[in-house]
Amino acid sequence: MGVKKQLITGISAFALGVGLITGGTFAYFSDTDETSNTFSAGTLDLSVNPTTIINVENIKPGDSFYRNFELTNDGSLDIEKVLLETSYSVTDAANDNGEEDFGEHIEVEFLYNNNNSDEIIYKTTVSELVEMTPEAIDQHIMYPWYGEKGMPVGSVHDFGVKFNFVDNGEDQNVFQGDSLDLTWTFESFQTAGEDR
């Protein structure tokens, strides 16, 4: 056999071998299947009713105002804790307050709402409440109210508050005609994650 013929035979044999090897890898049985997986996130939905807790006019030193409102867990996840942030602004009608802060004269009493009980959870002024961290408010005000079980889905908690325009026995004329706008922001947090 000539070299040329041997070379053609060798290349043909090599091509046939590669073809068999490659063809052989596709000759095995195979099967595929797939799974369908869904991850649906739950919701945290804390609602406050009514959204305007207090709206009073013509108040004077010594006046007190009781108000009740509800916090409801309308979400699909339990709430472990609720933090409260406070802000306020004062309108100084006569521009005569100077160093005086109307927020120091409005006292807030957080009450247990149990058969119209006046048992005080915590008492502070609006101005002091602003200075407290949300965690401190949780420890002193929110936690004693909703307890260590938090707020399970669908739970409703009544919240009682008493506002006092403190009569300090001194001249408080600088507050005549003034107004204070108080904003409370409630922020809810989920319970810890769990293995399922």
Disulfide bonds with the S-S distance in Angstrom:
none
